[in-house]
Amino acid sequence: MDKALTETFGGVTTSGDLIDLLARVAARDRQAFAALYAASSGKLFGVIVRILGRQPAAEEALQDTYVRIWERAGDFDRARGSAIAWMATIARNRALDEVRRSKSSPTQAFPEGFEPEAPALDPMDGRERSEALRKLMICLSGLDEERRQVILLAYYRGLSREALAERFKRPVPTIKTWLHRGLAQLRVCLSS
């Protein structure tokens, strides 16, 4: 196993490592795919379980997520965002597809404040994650309180637009606008 894969399996995975692994996965490198899975599956499972709440369904959605990553690794564009964000988007979309298909309310499966177990492997090293989190928190604090809550509930807790509309007593189109504008504001802030 080469040095990059050894470091990855050893838990030393940076954003650059994930980008390199995705490029190798696009070339159908099975060793790189195994390393990518080891480095990111804990994080992606956390994204999925927050939305679905049910372990067996979350495990199946995680499998489907990695099938999609294998198939679409060549579509990743580093200019549009980080590798982990790209993979987390695939995971989130797969989990939301499952919610739509089952028409259940996964956010009621766990009490408020529930957090799934932290992943054993972290796809970003501690310093890089801390800096990114610090910048995200600064950018989030620049949003109006209500809009910040909508974004956090939608993208961290996985609430649908309809559930947000009911919770905030606003029409669904208003929630969609808040999400769109809030994310645009975050994008600008994070890129500066």
PyRosetta script that sets phi, psi and omega in degrees:
from pyrosetta import init, pose_from_sequence

init()
pose = pose_from_sequence("MDKALTETFGGVTTSGDLIDLLARVAARDRQAFAALYAASSGKLFGVIVRILGRQPAAEEALQDTYVRIWERAGDFDRARGSAIAWMATIARNRALDEVRRSKSSPTQAFPEGFEPEAPALDPMDGRERSEALRKLMICLSGLDEERRQVILLAYYRGLSREALAERFKRPVPTIKTWLHRGLAQLRVCLSS")
pose.set_psi(1, 135.7)
pose.set_omega(1, -176.8)
pose.set_phi(2, -75.2)
pose.set_psi(2, 170.1)
pose.set_omega(2, -174.2)
pose.set_phi(3, -59.2)
pose.set_psi(3, -42.4)
pose.set_omega(3, -179.3)
pose.set_phi(4, -60.0)
pose.set_psi(4, -41.9)
pose.set_omega(4, 179.9)
pose.set_phi(5, -71.2)
pose.set_psi(5, -36.8)
pose.set_omega(5, 177.7)
pose.set_phi(6, -61.6)
pose.set_psi(6, -45.8)
pose.set_omega(6, 179.1)
pose.set_phi(7, -63.5)
pose.set_psi(7, -39.9)
pose.set_omega(7, -179.6)
pose.set_phi(8, -63.6)
pose.set_psi(8, -48.2)
pose.set_omega(8, 179.4)
pose.set_phi(9, -66.8)
pose.set_psi(9, -24.0)
pose.set_omega(9, 177.8)
pose.set_phi(10, -79.9)
pose.set_psi(10, -1.9)
pose.set_omega(10, 176.8)
pose.set_phi(11, 95.9)
pose.set_psi(11, -0.9)
pose.set_omega(11, 179.8)
pose.set_phi(12, -95.2)
pose.set_psi(12, 84.9)
pose.set_omega(12, -177.7)
pose.set_phi(13, -122.8)
pose.set_psi(13, 121.5)
pose.set_omega(13, 177.4)
pose.set_phi(14, -103.4)
pose.set_psi(14, 173.1)
pose.set_omega(14, 177.4)
pose.set_phi(15, -59.1)
pose.set_psi(15, -39.4)
pose.set_omega(15, 178.0)
pose.set_phi(16, -62.6)
pose.set_psi(16, -38.7)
pose.set_omega(16, 177.5)
pose.set_phi(17, -61.2)
pose.set_psi(17, -43.1)
pose.set_omega(17, -180.0)
pose.set_phi(18, -63.6)
pose.set_psi(18, -38.9)
pose.set_omega(18, 178.0)
pose.set_phi(19, -63.0)
pose.set_psi(19, -45.0)
pose.set_omega(19, 178.5)
pose.set_phi(20, -62.1)
pose.set_psi(20, -43.1)
pose.set_omega(20, 179.1)
pose.set_phi(21, -62.5)
pose.set_psi(21, -41.9)
pose.set_omega(21, 178.5)
pose.set_phi(22, -62.4)
pose.set_psi(22, -39.3)
pose.set_omega(22, 178.0)
pose.set_phi(23, -62.5)
pose.set_psi(23, -40.1)
pose.set_omega(23, 178.8)
pose.set_phi(24, -71.1)
pose.set_psi(24, -34.9)
pose.set_omega(24, 176.5)
pose.set_phi(25, -65.1)
pose.set_psi(25, -38.3)
pose.set_omega(25, 177.6)
pose.set_phi(26, -60.2)
pose.set_psi(26, -29.2)
pose.set_omega(26, 177.3)
pose.set_phi(27, -88.8)
pose.set_psi(27, 10.0)
pose.set_omega(27, 176.3)
pose.set_phi(28, 68.3)
pose.set_psi(28, 38.0)
pose.set_omega(28, 177.3)
pose.set_phi(29, -85.2)
pose.set_psi(29, 108.8)
pose.set_omega(29, -176.6)
pose.set_phi(30, -68.3)
pose.set_psi(30, -34.0)
pose.set_omega(30, 177.2)
pose.set_phi(31, -64.4)
pose.set_psi(31, -42.1)
pose.set_omega(31, 178.4)
pose.set_phi(32, -64.9)
pose.set_psi(32, -37.2)
pose.set_omega(32, 178.6)
pose.set_phi(33, -63.6)
pose.set_psi(33, -42.3)
pose.set_omega(33, 178.2)
pose.set_phi(34, -62.9)
pose.set_psi(34, -40.5)
pose.set_omega(34, 179.0)
pose.set_phi(35, -66.9)
pose.set_psi(35, -40.8)
pose.set_omega(35, 178.3)
pose.set_phi(36, -62.3)
pose.set_psi(36, -43.6)
pose.set_omega(36, 178.2)
pose.set_phi(37, -60.9)
pose.set_psi(37, -47.1)
pose.set_omega(37, -179.1)
pose.set_phi(38, -61.5)
pose.set_psi(38, -36.0)
pose.set_omega(38, -176.4)
pose.set_phi(39, -79.9)
pose.set_psi(39, -24.9)
pose.set_omega(39, -170.3)
pose.set_phi(40, -123.3)
pose.set_psi(40, -11.8)
pose.set_omega(40, -173.1)
pose.set_phi(41, -63.1)
pose.set_psi(41, -35.5)
pose.set_omega(41, 179.0)
pose.set_phi(42, -62.6)
pose.set_psi(42, -45.1)
pose.set_omega(42, 179.3)
pose.set_phi(43, -64.0)
pose.set_psi(43, -47.2)
pose.set_omega(43, -177.5)
pose.set_phi(44, -67.3)
pose.set_psi(44, -36.0)
pose.set_omega(44, 176.7)
pose.set_phi(45, -62.6)
pose.set_psi(45, -39.7)
pose.set_omega(45, 177.0)
pose.set_phi(46, -60.4)
pose.set_psi(46, -41.5)
pose.set_omega(46, 178.0)
pose.set_phi(47, -61.1)
pose.set_psi(47, -47.1)
pose.set_omega(47, -175.8)
pose.set_phi(48, -68.3)
pose.set_psi(48, -44.6)
pose.set_omega(48, -176.3)
pose.set_phi(49, -68.2)
pose.set_psi(49, -28.8)
pose.set_omega(49, 176.5)
pose.set_phi(50, -64.9)
pose.set_psi(50, -31.0)
pose.set_omega(50, -178.6)
pose.set_phi(51, -87.0)
pose.set_psi(51, -46.9)
pose.set_omega(51, -175.1)
pose.set_phi(52, -86.2)
pose.set_psi(52, -36.3)
pose.set_omega(52, 178.4)
pose.set_phi(53, 74.3)
pose.set_psi(53, -17.9)
pose.set_omega(53, -177.3)
pose.set_phi(54, -105.6)
pose.set_psi(54, 121.7)
pose.set_omega(54, -174.4)
pose.set_phi(55, -57.9)
pose.set_psi(55, -50.7)
pose.set_omega(55, -178.3)
pose.set_phi(56, -61.2)
pose.set_psi(56, -41.5)
pose.set_omega(56, 178.8)
pose.set_phi(57, -66.5)
pose.set_psi(57, -37.4)
pose.set_omega(57, 179.2)
pose.set_phi(58, -66.5)
pose.set_psi(58, -39.7)
pose.set_omega(58, 178.9)
pose.set_phi(59, -64.4)
pose.set_psi(59, -41.1)
pose.set_omega(59, 178.4)
pose.set_phi(60, -66.3)
pose.set_psi(60, -41.5)
pose.set_omega(60, 178.7)
pose.set_phi(61, -64.5)
pose.set_psi(61, -35.3)
pose.set_omega(61, 177.5)
pose.set_phi(62, -64.4)
pose.set_psi(62, -43.1)
pose.set_omega(62, 176.9)
pose.set_phi(63, -58.7)
pose.set_psi(63, -48.4)
pose.set_omega(63, 179.6)
pose.set_phi(64, -61.0)
pose.set_psi(64, -37.0)
pose.set_omega(64, 178.7)
pose.set_phi(65, -60.3)
pose.set_psi(65, -44.9)
pose.set_omega(65, -178.8)
pose.set_phi(66, -71.9)
pose.set_psi(66, -28.3)
pose.set_omega(66, 172.7)
pose.set_phi(67, -63.1)
pose.set_psi(67, -44.2)
pose.set_omega(67, 179.0)
pose.set_phi(68, -65.7)
pose.set_psi(68, -38.8)
pose.set_omega(68, 177.7)
pose.set_phi(69, -63.1)
pose.set_psi(69, -43.4)
pose.set_omega(69, 178.0)
pose.set_phi(70, -59.1)
pose.set_psi(70, -45.3)
pose.set_omega(70, -177.5)
pose.set_phi(71, -71.0)
pose.set_psi(71, -33.3)
pose.set_omega(71, -171.4)
pose.set_phi(72, -111.6)
pose.set_psi(72, 11.4)
pose.set_omega(72, -176.6)
pose.set_phi(73, -55.5)
pose.set_psi(73, -33.6)
pose.set_omega(73, 178.6)
pose.set_phi(74, -68.2)
pose.set_psi(74, -15.4)
pose.set_omega(74, 179.4)
pose.set_phi(75, -82.9)
pose.set_psi(75, -13.2)
pose.set_omega(75, -177.9)
pose.set_phi(76, -63.8)
pose.set_psi(76, 132.3)
pose.set_omega(76, 179.4)
pose.set_phi(77, -124.7)
pose.set_psi(77, 108.9)
pose.set_omega(77, -176.5)
pose.set_phi(78, -61.3)
pose.set_psi(78, -21.9)
pose.set_omega(78, 179.6)
pose.set_phi(79, -71.5)
pose.set_psi(79, -20.2)
pose.set_omega(79, -177.5)
pose.set_phi(80, -95.1)
pose.set_psi(80, -7.8)
pose.set_omega(80, 178.6)
pose.set_phi(81, 157.0)
pose.set_psi(81, -179.2)
pose.set_omega(81, -178.0)
pose.set_phi(82, -78.5)
pose.set_psi(82, 160.4)
pose.set_omega(82, 179.8)
pose.set_phi(83, -64.1)
pose.set_psi(83, -42.9)
pose.set_omega(83, -178.0)
pose.set_phi(84, -67.9)
pose.set_psi(84, -34.8)
pose.set_omega(84, 177.1)
pose.set_phi(85, -66.5)
pose.set_psi(85, -40.2)
pose.set_omega(85, 178.3)
pose.set_phi(86, -62.0)
pose.set_psi(86, -45.9)
pose.set_omega(86, 179.7)
pose.set_phi(87, -68.3)
pose.set_psi(87, -38.4)
pose.set_omega(87, 179.0)
pose.set_phi(88, -64.3)
pose.set_psi(88, -33.8)
pose.set_omega(88, 176.9)
pose.set_phi(89, -65.3)
pose.set_psi(89, -42.2)
pose.set_omega(89, 176.9)
pose.set_phi(90, -61.3)
pose.set_psi(90, -44.7)
pose.set_omega(90, 179.9)
pose.set_phi(91, -63.0)
pose.set_psi(91, -45.8)
pose.set_omega(91, -179.9)
pose.set_phi(92, -61.2)
pose.set_psi(92, -46.3)
pose.set_omega(92, -179.9)
pose.set_phi(93, -63.0)
pose.set_psi(93, -38.1)
pose.set_omega(93, 179.0)
pose.set_phi(94, -65.9)
pose.set_psi(94, -41.8)
pose.set_omega(94, 179.1)
pose.set_phi(95, -66.0)
pose.set_psi(95, -41.7)
pose.set_omega(95, 178.7)
pose.set_phi(96, -66.5)
pose.set_psi(96, -34.0)
pose.set_omega(96, 174.0)
pose.set_phi(97, -59.6)
pose.set_psi(97, -41.7)
pose.set_omega(97, 179.2)
pose.set_phi(98, -65.5)
pose.set_psi(98, -39.9)
pose.set_omega(98, 178.2)
pose.set_phi(99, -61.7)
pose.set_psi(99, -47.0)
pose.set_omega(99, 179.9)
pose.set_phi(100, -61.9)
pose.set_psi(100, -39.4)
pose.set_omega(100, -178.0)
pose.set_phi(101, -68.0)
pose.set_psi(101, -40.1)
pose.set_omega(101, -176.4)
pose.set_phi(102, -89.3)
pose.set_psi(102, -15.6)
pose.set_omega(102, -180.0)
pose.set_phi(103, 54.4)
pose.set_psi(103, 33.3)
pose.set_omega(103, 177.2)
pose.set_phi(104, -101.6)
pose.set_psi(104, 170.8)
pose.set_omega(104, 179.2)
pose.set_phi(105, -111.7)
pose.set_psi(105, 88.2)
pose.set_omega(105, -174.1)
pose.set_phi(106, -66.0)
pose.set_psi(106, -24.1)
pose.set_omega(106, -177.1)
pose.set_phi(107, -70.6)
pose.set_psi(107, -15.4)
pose.set_omega(107, 177.9)
pose.set_phi(108, -89.5)
pose.set_psi(108, -4.8)
pose.set_omega(108, -178.3)
pose.set_phi(109, -72.1)
pose.set_psi(109, -24.2)
pose.set_omega(109, -178.8)
pose.set_phi(110, -126.2)
pose.set_psi(110, 150.7)
pose.set_omega(110, 177.8)
pose.set_phi(111, -68.1)
pose.set_psi(111, 158.7)
pose.set_omega(111, 177.4)
pose.set_phi(112, -55.8)
pose.set_psi(112, 135.9)
pose.set_omega(112, 178.9)
pose.set_phi(113, 89.4)
pose.set_psi(113, -0.6)
pose.set_omega(113, 178.6)
pose.set_phi(114, -65.0)
pose.set_psi(114, 135.0)
pose.set_omega(114, 175.2)
pose.set_phi(115, -127.7)
pose.set_psi(115, 127.4)
pose.set_omega(115, 176.8)
pose.set_phi(116, -66.9)
pose.set_psi(116, 161.7)
pose.set_omega(116, -179.8)
pose.set_phi(117, -57.1)
pose.set_psi(117, 138.9)
pose.set_omega(117, 179.9)
pose.set_phi(118, -62.6)
pose.set_psi(118, 143.6)
pose.set_omega(118, 179.8)
pose.set_phi(119, -66.1)
pose.set_psi(119, 147.3)
pose.set_omega(119, -179.8)
pose.set_phi(120, -70.4)
pose.set_psi(120, -36.6)
pose.set_omega(120, 179.3)
pose.set_phi(121, -111.3)
pose.set_psi(121, 137.0)
pose.set_omega(121, 180.0)
pose.set_phi(122, -108.0)
pose.set_psi(122, 127.4)
pose.set_omega(122, -176.8)
pose.set_phi(123, -72.2)
pose.set_psi(123, -13.6)
pose.set_omega(123, 177.7)
pose.set_phi(124, -122.7)
pose.set_psi(124, 144.4)
pose.set_omega(124, 177.2)
pose.set_phi(125, -69.8)
pose.set_psi(125, 163.0)
pose.set_omega(125, -172.8)
pose.set_phi(126, -57.8)
pose.set_psi(126, -43.0)
pose.set_omega(126, -177.9)
pose.set_phi(127, -65.3)
pose.set_psi(127, -47.5)
pose.set_omega(127, -178.7)
pose.set_phi(128, -61.9)
pose.set_psi(128, -41.8)
pose.set_omega(128, 179.5)
pose.set_phi(129, -65.2)
pose.set_psi(129, -42.0)
pose.set_omega(129, -179.6)
pose.set_phi(130, -62.9)
pose.set_psi(130, -42.5)
pose.set_omega(130, 179.2)
pose.set_phi(131, -65.4)
pose.set_psi(131, -43.6)
pose.set_omega(131, 179.6)
pose.set_phi(132, -65.1)
pose.set_psi(132, -41.2)
pose.set_omega(132, 179.4)
pose.set_phi(133, -65.9)
pose.set_psi(133, -42.1)
pose.set_omega(133, 178.8)
pose.set_phi(134, -60.1)
pose.set_psi(134, -44.9)
pose.set_omega(134, -179.7)
pose.set_phi(135, -65.9)
pose.set_psi(135, -40.9)
pose.set_omega(135, 178.3)
pose.set_phi(136, -62.5)
pose.set_psi(136, -43.1)
pose.set_omega(136, -180.0)
pose.set_phi(137, -63.0)
pose.set_psi(137, -40.2)
pose.set_omega(137, 177.1)
pose.set_phi(138, -62.0)
pose.set_psi(138, -45.9)
pose.set_omega(138, -179.3)
pose.set_phi(139, -65.7)
pose.set_psi(139, -40.5)
pose.set_omega(139, 177.7)
pose.set_phi(140, -63.2)
pose.set_psi(140, -36.4)
pose.set_omega(140, -179.6)
pose.set_phi(141, -67.0)
pose.set_psi(141, -17.5)
pose.set_omega(141, 177.4)
pose.set_phi(142, -79.7)
pose.set_psi(142, -9.2)
pose.set_omega(142, 179.1)
pose.set_phi(143, -87.5)
pose.set_psi(143, 152.8)
pose.set_omega(143, 171.7)
pose.set_phi(144, -57.4)
pose.set_psi(144, 142.7)
pose.set_omega(144, -175.7)
pose.set_phi(145, -52.3)
pose.set_psi(145, -47.2)
pose.set_omega(145, -177.4)
pose.set_phi(146, -64.5)
pose.set_psi(146, -42.9)
pose.set_omega(146, -179.9)
pose.set_phi(147, -68.9)
pose.set_psi(147, -36.5)
pose.set_omega(147, 176.7)
pose.set_phi(148, -61.5)
pose.set_psi(148, -44.4)
pose.set_omega(148, 179.0)
pose.set_phi(149, -62.5)
pose.set_psi(149, -40.9)
pose.set_omega(149, 178.9)
pose.set_phi(150, -60.6)
pose.set_psi(150, -46.2)
pose.set_omega(150, -179.2)
pose.set_phi(151, -64.5)
pose.set_psi(151, -45.1)
pose.set_omega(151, -179.7)
pose.set_phi(152, -64.0)
pose.set_psi(152, -42.4)
pose.set_omega(152, 179.5)
pose.set_phi(153, -67.4)
pose.set_psi(153, -35.6)
pose.set_omega(153, -179.8)
pose.set_phi(154, -73.5)
pose.set_psi(154, -47.0)
pose.set_omega(154, -170.9)
pose.set_phi(155, -98.7)
pose.set_psi(155, -17.8)
pose.set_omega(155, 177.1)
pose.set_phi(156, -101.1)
pose.set_psi(156, -39.8)
pose.set_omega(156, -179.5)
pose.set_phi(157, -97.8)
pose.set_psi(157, -16.2)
pose.set_omega(157, 176.2)
pose.set_phi(158, 81.4)
pose.set_psi(158, 20.2)
pose.set_omega(158, 178.5)
pose.set_phi(159, -68.2)
pose.set_psi(159, 142.4)
pose.set_omega(159, 178.2)
pose.set_phi(160, -76.5)
pose.set_psi(160, 166.1)
pose.set_omega(160, 177.6)
pose.set_phi(161, -61.9)
pose.set_psi(161, -36.8)
pose.set_omega(161, -180.0)
pose.set_phi(162, -65.7)
pose.set_psi(162, -42.8)
pose.set_omega(162, 178.7)
pose.set_phi(163, -65.2)
pose.set_psi(163, -38.3)
pose.set_omega(163, 177.5)
pose.set_phi(164, -66.1)
pose.set_psi(164, -41.1)
pose.set_omega(164, 179.3)
pose.set_phi(165, -60.8)
pose.set_psi(165, -42.0)
pose.set_omega(165, 179.0)
pose.set_phi(166, -66.7)
pose.set_psi(166, -43.6)
pose.set_omega(166, -177.7)
pose.set_phi(167, -65.7)
pose.set_psi(167, -40.6)
pose.set_omega(167, -177.0)
pose.set_phi(168, -96.0)
pose.set_psi(168, 2.5)
pose.set_omega(168, 178.2)
pose.set_phi(169, 55.5)
pose.set_psi(169, 47.8)
pose.set_omega(169, 179.2)
pose.set_phi(170, -132.4)
pose.set_psi(170, 156.4)
pose.set_omega(170, 176.4)
pose.set_phi(171, -69.7)
pose.set_psi(171, 152.7)
pose.set_omega(171, -180.0)
pose.set_phi(172, -55.6)
pose.set_psi(172, -43.3)
pose.set_omega(172, 179.0)
pose.set_phi(173, -59.4)
pose.set_psi(173, -33.4)
pose.set_omega(173, 177.2)
pose.set_phi(174, -65.6)
pose.set_psi(174, -43.1)
pose.set_omega(174, 178.2)
pose.set_phi(175, -61.6)
pose.set_psi(175, -43.3)
pose.set_omega(175, 178.7)
pose.set_phi(176, -60.2)
pose.set_psi(176, -41.8)
pose.set_omega(176, 179.3)
pose.set_phi(177, -65.7)
pose.set_psi(177, -44.1)
pose.set_omega(177, 178.6)
pose.set_phi(178, -59.4)
pose.set_psi(178, -44.7)
pose.set_omega(178, 179.7)
pose.set_phi(179, -62.5)
pose.set_psi(179, -47.5)
pose.set_omega(179, -178.2)
pose.set_phi(180, -60.9)
pose.set_psi(180, -49.7)
pose.set_omega(180, -178.2)
pose.set_phi(181, -69.2)
pose.set_psi(181, -39.5)
pose.set_omega(181, 179.0)
pose.set_phi(182, -63.7)
pose.set_psi(182, -42.8)
pose.set_omega(182, 178.3)
pose.set_phi(183, -66.5)
pose.set_psi(183, -38.0)
pose.set_omega(183, 177.4)
pose.set_phi(184, -62.3)
pose.set_psi(184, -42.5)
pose.set_omega(184, 179.2)
pose.set_phi(185, -64.1)
pose.set_psi(185, -40.7)
pose.set_omega(185, 177.8)
pose.set_phi(186, -64.3)
pose.set_psi(186, -43.2)
pose.set_omega(186, 179.4)
pose.set_phi(187, -56.7)
pose.set_psi(187, -46.8)
pose.set_omega(187, 179.7)
pose.set_phi(188, -62.2)
pose.set_psi(188, -46.6)
pose.set_omega(188, -178.6)
pose.set_phi(189, -62.5)
pose.set_psi(189, -44.7)
pose.set_omega(189, -177.3)
pose.set_phi(190, -69.6)
pose.set_psi(190, -27.2)
pose.set_omega(190, -179.1)
pose.set_phi(191, -84.6)
pose.set_psi(191, -9.9)
pose.set_omega(191, -179.1)
pose.set_phi(192, -86.8)
pose.dump_pdb("model.pdb")
